[in-house]
Amino acid sequence: MTGRVLIIAGSDSGGGAGIQADIKTVTALGGFAMTAVTAITVQNTLGVTGIHPIPLEIVTAQARSVLDDLGADTIKTGMLGTVQMVETVCALLDGYAAIPAIIDPVMIAKGGHPLLEARGIAAIRDLLVPRAALLTPNAPEAAALTGLSVETLDDLRRAGEALMALGARAVLMKGGHLQGDLVTDLLLTPDGETLLQGPRIDSRHTHGTGCTLASACATGLAQAMSLPEAVSRARAYVIKAIETAPGLGSGHGPLNHGWPFGRLEP
């Protein structure tokens, strides 16, 4: 049940999001994580204070080195940062088109720091979205990509349908930014929609939830789970990781990615 996942994303020095969260998630769910690092960030629970992009040719070389030797069952993308990086990753995906791509359209860090240049939004919309086997936007990301207001469940549905019309084969619309005591996520596929709901967890320890959820979905798909099964397990994993968060840091703290191995006590 291993499942090989290549993660193309940025590094988080605080360990709560990005490549670090991705590796922890894939490992905790029984998969095998591999990486192509797109950027090194300087960050902790209080925010991002620096970003150092990795040269495009090095990102390509990392990915090709892994794919041509170990192979992958899914590819998950996260922080890309620039139009040039989006174009580079799209060229990579085209070279390995048989491998499903799980696209997390990372734009803004939890603390508000931009992780994608403004011109990159159009590149993600026009180039990356059509290559997504599964797209996992939150409400602000979906709004940026579609130009639609995303504040209600109906808005989530409309934006998700618009993203599928742009070429995504399936879309997991994350509803955590919407108001209300219930958090509703919406999985849209050509076969219909699935609502996933649960009570909102009152916690400041939610840094990296988007990265974690997308990587958990990528792991399930790499392990030959159906899309609804992979999403359901991923969501349950994230909820437990928030509930058992270790309470680290003074800002938006990290999740407990290792809870399947035994809880890390706060």
Secondary structure, DSSP 4 states (H G I P E B T S, - for coil): ---EEEEEEEEETTSSSHHHHHHHHHHHTT-EEEEEEEEEEEEETTEEEEEEEPPHHHHHHHHHHHHHHT--SEEEE----SHHHHHHHHHHHHHTTTS-EEE----B-TTS-B-S-TTHHHHIIIIIGGG-SEE--BHHHHHHHH-----SHHHHHHHHHHHHHTT-S-EEEB-TTS-SSEEEEEEEETTEEEEEEEEPP--S--BTHHHHHHHHHHHHHHTT--HHHHHHHHHHHHHHHHHT----SSSSPBP-TTGGG-----
